[in-house]
Each structure stands twice: as C-alpha cells, then as structure tokens.
Amino acid sequence: GTVRPTINFRKGNTKGQLQTRTIPVIEDLRSLVTSWRSHAGQTYLFPGRHPNHHWKHLHTNSADQILREAFERVGIEGASTHSFRRTALTQMSNAGIGLRIIQEISGHSNLEQLQHYLEVKPEQVKGGIASLSI
C-alpha cells in the first residue's frame, strides 16, 4: 500500500493506557519512508529488533538506545531522541509558528509543558526588547 499523509503515534497516558495521535508528514519524510518501507516489518514501520518479535513494534527505549549507539559510533555527544524533539520544537517557534500549532504537533496537553521545551537565546531577548524602540 501507499504511505498515508499522516503518521500515527502511540504513547502511554497517565492512566497506563495508550493514546493514538495522528500528525501530517512533510513530503521529504514521506518520500524517505516510502523508499525505505520495503525493509520494514509487515505490521509496523519500525518492527522490534529481535527476529522472533518482528510482529511487535520497536519499543521507544530500544529506539533511543539504537540512536545513542549510532551517535557514539560517529562521535556525537549529548544528542538523543529528546534533544531532537526539543530542537524541532524550538526551530518551529523561532520560525514564528504559533505556540498552539506547535502544541498540536508536539502533543503537549498544555502550553506550560510545551514552553519547558522551547529554548530562548539571549540575543532573542535583546531582539524582543529592541522591537519596542521607536
């Protein structure tokens, strides 16, 4: 089949139940996923690592571990799935994307949680103050 223009994410909520969230996918990512999909499992795009568990999805801890091992091999320090998320959300904010839109993409239940992810640089604060001058 074809890759749909959205991706479903499943994550646990505070009551231990899974929630599914769907977000749109940019065309560049869709092309990469489509060309790579033939290497994925039959049920999940990212199947489990163990050959006997290909019918299960890759656990988030395993994905994080795989990424950390790849970073170690190429000498990148301090990066993680979490830092990717933080960077993506900060880049959207810096590009002028509204906080409510970023919140919808990130899945944060409130703006206060989202704002903990967004980095503000000193030059951005100075620029904000400078915009007040006449």
Beta strands, then each sheet from edge to edge (+ up, - down):
strand 1: 6-12
strand 2: 18-24
sheet 1: 1+ 2-
end
